[in-house]
């Protein structure tokens, strides 16, 4: 039996980068969904996983310069809602 050794060069190390924010957000969303399916929705693990998703989503929006409040997002999704109507004087 022969032993194999791994040889790392500087090229291998320099090409490994930190995952993009988009990749991190997708992975954390998938993780949160899986934890929700595995555990009770009220468990600590699930709450933390969804909090990470929210934090990454906010960071992604800030990076893109499109930060909107939850109310603004609601009004975009429901423009006919009474609380979203704008009246001109």
Backbone as a ProteinNet text record, in pm:
[ID]
protein_1_A
[PRIMARY]
XXXXXXXXXXXXXXXXXXXXXXXXXXXXXXXXXXXXXXXXXXXXXXXXXXXXXXXXXXXXXXXXXXXXXXXXXXXXXXXXXXXXXXXXX
[TERTIARY]
83.2	0	88.7	61.7	143.5	64	132.7	68.3	72.5	-36.8	-40.3	-39.4	28	32.9	-21.2	-85.6	-140.4	-36.9	-19.6	75	-5.5	7.1	-62.8	36.9	2.7	88.1	24.2	97.7	43.1	-68.8	-69	-177.3	-310	-307.3	-429	-483	-397.9	-440.7	-492.8	-426.9	-467.4	-599	-635.1	-760	-880.7	-859.1	-973.1	-1014	-1134	-1185.3	-1302.5	-1336.4	-1454.7	-1577.6	-1679.1	-1798.5	-1863.8	-1924.6	-1990.6	-2109.6	-2155.6	-2269.6	-2393.4	-2408	-2521.5	-2516.5	-2398.6	-2381.9	-2408.4	-2359.3	-2383.2	-2532.2	-2600.2	-2742.8	-2821.6	-2789.7	-2859.5	-2835.3	-2711.6	-2678.7	-2748.4	-2751.7	-2816.8	-2967.4	-3025.2	-3168.5	-3201.9	-3121.7	-3142	-3124.6	-3025.5	-3002.7	-3122.5	-3173.9	-3289	-3411.9	-3431.6	-3546.3	-3534.5	-3413.7	-3393.8	-3413.8	-3361.7	-3381.2	-3528.3	-3602.2	-3745	-3817.6	-3776.8	-3838.7	-3801.9	-3681.4	-3634.6	-3686.1	-3691.4	-3727	-3858.1	-3902	-4020.2	-3986.7	-4081.4	-4054.1	-4019.6	-4058.5	-4030.6	-3899.4	-3818.2	-3693.1	-3587.7	-3491.7	-3384.2	-3301.3	-3270.3	-3188.6	-3253	-3383.6	-3457.2	-3459.9	-3483.3	-3487.5	-3352.8	-3245.7	-3112.2	-3084.1	-3121.8	-3098.5	-3172.9	-3297.1	-3373.2	-3321.6	-3267.9	-3207.9	-3083.8	-3006.5	-2889.5	-2933.7	-3041.6	-3095.1	-3133.9	-3202.7	-3243.4	-3123.5	-3021.6	-2901.3	-2828.9	-2817.1	-2751.1	-2833.1	-2964.8	-3051.1	-3035.3	-3029.2	-3010	-2873.6	-2769.7	-2636	-2633.1	-2702.8	-2709	-2779.6	-2889.6	-2962.8	-2880.2	-2809	-2724.6	-2612	-2558.8	-2451.9	-2503	-2624.7	-2683.6	-2745.1	-2758.3	-2814.6	-2965.3	-3031.8	-3176.5	-3242.4	-3206.2	-3264.1	-3401.3	-3503.4	-3638.9	-3694.7	-3782.2	-3845	-3943.4	-3983.1	-4079.7	-4212.5	-4248.2	-4371.6	-4364.1	-4250.9	-4234	-4241.5	-4183.6	-4191.1	-4335.3	-4408	-4549	-4630.5	-4606.8	-4681.9	-4649.1	-4526.1	-4492.2	-4566	-4580.4	-4648.9	-4801	-4851.8	-4996.8	-5031.2	-5022.5	-5043.9	-5187.4	-5284.4	-5423.6	-5463.9	-5373.1	-5405	-5436.3	-5536.9	-5576.9	-5462.4	-5375.6	-5266.9	-5157.2	-5161	-5056.5	-5101.9	-5225.5	-5275.1	-5220.2	-5187.6	-5137.2	-5240.7	-5281.1	-5381.2	-5314.4	-5343.4	-5290.2	-5390.2	-5341.5	-5430	-5466.5
-116.7	0	124.5	214.8	335	452.2	537.7	656.9	768.8	838.6	952.5	1079.8	1176	1304.6	1410.7	1505.7	1615.9	1727	1779.3	1888	2011	2116.7	2240.7	2342.6	2403.9	2509.8	2643.4	2749.9	2882.6	2916.2	2855.8	2879.9	2827.5	2711.1	2653.8	2741.1	2788	2868.5	3004.5	3064.7	3197.9	3197.8	3086.3	3082.9	3053.7	3003.5	2979.3	3111.5	3153.3	3280.7	3255.9	3359.4	3355.6	3356.3	3275.3	3272.2	3410.6	3438.2	3567	3577.9	3699	3723.2	3652.5	3651.2	3582.7	3433.2	3373.7	3231.2	3201	3286.4	3267.8	3277	3371.8	3389.5	3267.4	3215.8	3097.8	2976.4	2959.1	2845.6	2856.9	2977	2993.5	2976.9	3017.5	2998.1	2849.5	2775.3	2631.1	2563.5	2607.8	2553.4	2580.9	2702.7	2738.2	2656.3	2635.4	2554.9	2410.9	2355.7	2217.4	2204.3	2301.1	2296.1	2308.8	2392.5	2408	2277.1	2203.3	2074.4	1968.6	1979.2	1879.1	1902.3	2027.8	2061.4	2138.1	2166.1	2249.9	2392	2461	2599.3	2692.8	2657.2	2743	2709.4	2619.3	2581.6	2691.3	2690.3	2790	2779.5	2656.7	2637.5	2699.6	2681.4	2735.8	2888	2941.9	3087.8	3151.3	3090	3142.9	3133.5	3022.9	3005.7	3111.7	3140.7	3243.3	3383.1	3403.2	3533.5	3557	3453	3463.5	3498.3	3435	3465.9	3613	3663.4	3804.7	3898.4	3865.8	3950	3951.1	3834.9	3827.9	3899	3887.9	3957.2	4108.1	4156.9	4299.8	4344.5	4265.3	4299	4299.7	4205	4197.9	4321.2	4360.9	4479.1	4605.8	4614.1	4730.7	4737.2	4623.4	4618.1	4665.7	4630.7	4671.3	4810.6	4865.5	4998.9	5002.4	4892.2	4884.8	4848.4	4914.3	4884.3	4950.4	4871	4920.9	4869.6	4948.6	4904.5	4791.9	4721.6	4613.6	4670	4790.2	4853	4886.4	4937.2	4969.2	4842.5	4733.8	4606.8	4557.6	4573.9	4533.9	4613.7	4744.2	4829.5	4798.1	4759.2	4718.3	4590.6	4500.9	4374.5	4390.6	4489.7	4511.3	4658.2	4707.9	4850.5	4897	4805.8	4843.8	4839.2	4803.7	4799.1	4939.7	4954.8	5089.1	5168.6	5099.3	5171.2	5214.9	5163.1	5197.6	5303.5	5342.8	5440.4	5578.7	5650.3	5785.8	5880.9	5976.4	6073.3	6206.3	6265.4	6398	6501.8	6613.2	6723.4	6811.5
0	0	0	-87.1	-91.6	-36.7	31.4	88.3	-13.8	-25.1	-116.5	-34.4	-87.2	-19.1	-112	-53.7	-131.6	-139.3	-258.4	-278.5	-318.7	-241.3	-270.2	-320.9	-428.9	-480.6	-450	-470	-444	-540.6	-660.6	-755.6	-702.2	-638.3	-583.2	-470.8	-385.6	-272.5	-318.6	-417	-459.8	-536.2	-600	-674.4	-586.2	-465.5	-378.3	-314.4	-346.8	-297.3	-206.2	-136.9	-53	-143.8	-112	-197.2	-205.2	-318.3	-335.9	-241.6	-222	-133.9	-187.1	-318	-379.9	-351.4	-361.9	-333.9	-187.1	-99.3	44	75.7	11.5	36.9	-10	-126.4	-177.5	-88.2	-44.1	43	177.7	233.6	364.1	352.2	240.4	218.1	208.5	136.2	126	262.2	338.2	472.8	563.3	558.7	642.3	603.3	475.7	430.6	478.6	470.8	515.7	666.8	741.8	886.9	923.2	849.7	875.1	850.1	747.5	718	822.4	878.3	974	1115.7	1157.6	1294.9	1298.6	1418.8	1436.2	1393	1330.1	1287.3	1403.6	1525.1	1639.6	1710.5	1653.1	1719	1701.9	1790.2	1789.9	1662.4	1619.9	1500.3	1377.4	1364	1249.8	1256.3	1375	1390.3	1354.1	1398	1367.7	1218.1	1157.3	1013.1	933	968.8	895.9	925.2	1044.6	1075.8	989.4	967.3	879.1	736.9	691.2	557.9	549.2	651.6	651.9	650.9	729.1	734.2	599.6	537.9	407.1	299.6	308	211.9	225.8	348.4	371.3	319.3	344.6	295.1	142.8	81.4	-64.8	-120.9	-57.8	-103.2	-83.5	26.7	50	-51.7	-88.3	-187.4	-323.1	-354.7	-481.9	-474.7	-354.9	-338.7	-348.8	-321.2	-332.5	-199.9	-94.6	35.5	44.6	71.2	86.7	218.4	275.8	399.3	368.8	472	455.3	404.5	450.7	405	256.4	210.8	68.9	-15.6	31.7	-40.1	-45.6	64.8	70.2	-30.4	-37	-128.7	-274.6	-301.3	-437.8	-476.3	-381.8	-407.6	-407.5	-332	-317.3	-339.8	-461.5	-485	-457.6	-458.6	-435.4	-288.9	-201.2	-58.8	-8.7	77.6	123.9	187.8	261.9	328.7	233	110.8	12.2	-88.5	-82.2	-177.6	-146	-250.8	-236.6	-294	-213.4	-256.6	-281	-394.1	-427.1	-380.3	-327.9	-285.2	-400.5
[MASK]
+++++++++++++++++++++++++++++++++++++++++++++++++++++++++++++++++++++++++++++++++++++++++

